[in-house]
């Protein structure tokens, strides 16, 4: 089951480094300031912890805007699924 809700940004772990396109981040910052975050990022909820593997540009844009929360599409998963994402 998938649910959508706002989660505190500081509660989302981003275990994989990704180099973001700064022009895209800047465009998203402008868009989020003008109309808000339109598309949630995808996170896995594993044993009460949140892990983000997509939405890197939206995550950085919201972080740079100083937002406390970010809209997330949350999928609950066992630790085995998390380990496959990290492999």
SERO-4910 file (N, C-alpha, C, O; in steps of 0.05 Angstrom, whole numbers):
BEGIN
 pado doro    nc1    nc2    nc3   cac1   cac2   cac3    cc1    cc2    cc3    oc1    oc2    oc3
  Unk    A     17    -24      0      0      0      0     18     25      0     38     26     14
  Unk    A     10     44    -16     25     69    -18      8     92     -7    -16     93    -12
  Unk    A     21    109      9      7    133     19     24    157     13     48    156      9
  Unk    A     11    180     12     25    206      6     21    224     31     -2    228     40
  Unk    A     43    234     41     42    252     63     68    269     65     88    261     53
  Unk    A     67    291     79     91    307     83    107    296    106     96    290    128
  Unk    A    133    292    102    151    281    122    173    302    127    181    316    109
  Unk    A    181    304    152    204    322    158    228    315    141    236    291    140
  Unk    A    240    334    128    263    330    110    285    316    125    299    298    114
  Unk    A    290    324    150    312    313    165    308    284    174    326    272    186
  Unk    A    284    273    169    279    245    175    283    226    152    280    202    154
  Unk    A    290    237    129    294    221    105    324    216    100    339    235     97
  Unk    A    331    192    100    359    184     94    363    181     64    346    170     50
  Unk    A    385    191     54    392    189     26    418    174     24    439    187     22
  Unk    A    417    148     23    441    132     25    459    132      0    482    124      2
  Unk    A    448    139    -23    464    139    -47    469    167    -57    450    183    -59
  Unk    A    494    174    -61    501    201    -71    494    204   -100    498    186   -116
  Unk    A    483    227   -107    477    233   -135    484    262   -140    476    280   -124
  Unk    A    498    267   -161    505    294   -169    481    307   -183    473    296   -204
  Unk    A    470    328   -172    447    341   -184    455    362   -205    476    374   -203
  Unk    A    437    366   -224    439    387   -244    429    413   -230    406    416   -225
  Unk    A    448    431   -225    441    455   -210    421    473   -224    406    488   -211
  Unk    A    421    473   -251    402    489   -266    374    478   -261    354    493   -258
  Unk    A    371    452   -260    345    439   -254    336    445   -226    313    450   -221
  Unk    A    355    444   -207    348    450   -179    338    479   -177    318    485   -164
  Unk    A    352    498   -190    344    526   -190    316    530   -202    300    545   -191
  Unk    A    311    516   -224    284    518   -236    263    507   -217    241    518   -215
  Unk    A    269    485   -204    250    474   -184    245    492   -161    223    494   -151
  Unk    A    266    505   -151    263    524   -129    243    546   -137    225    552   -122
  Unk    A    246    557   -161    228    577   -171    200    567   -173    181    580   -164
  Unk    A    197    543   -184    170    530   -187    157    525   -160    134    531   -156
  Unk    A    173    514   -141    162    508   -114    154    533   -100    134    534    -85
  Unk    A    170    555   -103    162    581    -91    136    591   -103    120    602    -89
  Unk    A    133    588   -129    109    598   -143     84    582   -139     63    593   -133
  Unk    A     86    555   -141     62    539   -141     63    516   -121     43    501   -118
  Unk    A     85    513   -106     87    491    -87     97    466   -100     99    464   -125
  Unk    A    104    446    -84    114    420    -94     90    405   -106     71    399    -92
  Unk    A     92    399   -131     70    386   -146     72    355   -146     52    341   -145
  Unk    A     96    345   -146    101    316   -148    116    306   -124    137    316   -118
  Unk    A    104    287   -109    119    276    -86    144    261    -94    146    251   -117
  Unk    A    163    259    -76    186    242    -80    178    214    -70    160    212    -54
  Unk    A    192    194    -79    186    166    -70    205    159    -48    229    163    -50
  Unk    A    194    148    -26    211    138     -4    201    111      4    178    104      2
  Unk    A    221     96     15    215     70     27    213     74     57    230     88     69
  Unk    A    193     63     70    192     63     99    200     35    109    186     15    103
  Unk    A    223     33    122    233      7    132    237      9    162    254     25    172
  Unk    A    221     -6    177    223     -6    206    222     22    218    237     28    236
  Unk    A    204     38    207    199     65    218    219     86    208    217    109    216
  Unk    A    238     78    191    258     97    180    251    102    150    241     84    137
  Unk    A    256    126    141    250    133    113    276    135     97    296    147    105
  Unk    A    275    123     73    298    123     55    289    133     28    270    123     16
  Unk    A    304    154     18    297    165     -8    318    157    -29    342    159    -24
  Unk    A    308    148    -52    326    140    -74    320    155   -100    335    153   -119
  Unk    A    298    169   -100    291    185   -124    282    213   -115    281    218    -91
  Unk    A    277    230   -134    269    257   -127    291    274   -116    287    293   -100
  Unk    A    316    268   -125    339    282   -115    338    312   -119    346    328   -101
  Unk    A    329    321   -142    328    349   -148    306    363   -131    311    385   -121
  Unk    A    283    350   -129    262    361   -112    271    362    -83    265    382    -69
  Unk    A    284    342    -74    294    341    -46    314    364    -41    311    378    -21
  Unk    A    333    368    -59    352    390    -56    338    417    -57    345    435    -41
  Unk    A    319    420    -76    305    446    -78    290    452    -52    292    475    -42
  Unk    A    276    433    -42    261    438    -17    280    443      7    274    460     23
  Unk    A    302    429      7    322    433     28    333    462     27    335    475     47
  Unk    A    340    470      3    352    497     -1    332    519      5    339    541     13
  Unk    A    306    513      2    285    532      8    280    534     39    266    551     48
  Unk    A    293    515     53    289    515     82    263    503     91    254    508    114
  Unk    A    250    487     74    225    475     81    230    453    102    250    439    101
  Unk    A    213    451    121    216    431    142    206    404    134    215    383    144
  Unk    A    187    403    115    175    378    106    176    377     75    180    397     62
  Unk    A    173    353     65    172    348     36    150    327     31    147    308     46
  Unk    A    135    332     10    114    313      3    125    287     -8    142    288    -26
  Unk    A    117    265      4    129    239     -3    107    218    -10     86    218      2
  Unk    A    113    202    -30     98    178    -35    112    155    -21    135    149    -27
  Unk    A     99    144      0    113    126     18    103     97     13     80     91     12
  Unk    A    123     80     10    118     51      7    132     37     29    156     39     32
  Unk    A    117     22     45    128      6     67    141    -19     55    130    -32     38
  Unk    A    165    -25     65    180    -48     54    197    -61     76    204    -48     96
  Unk    A    203    -87     73    220   -101     91    250    -93     86    256    -82     65
  Unk    A    267    -99    105    295    -92    103    308   -105     78    326    -93     66
  Unk    A    298   -128     69    309   -142     45    306   -124     20    323   -124      3
  Unk    A    284   -110     18    279    -92     -5    299    -69     -4    310    -61    -24
  Unk    A    303    -58     20    323    -36     23    350    -46     15    364    -31      1
  Unk    A    358    -69     23    384    -80     16    388    -83    -14    410    -80    -24
  Unk    A    366    -90    -28    368    -92    -57    373    -65    -70    387    -62    -90
  Unk    A    361    -44    -58    365    -17    -68    394     -8    -64    404      8    -79
  Unk    A    406    -18    -43    434    -10    -36    455    -26    -51    478    -19    -50
  Unk    A    447    -48    -63    466    -66    -76    477    -55   -101    493    -67   -115
***
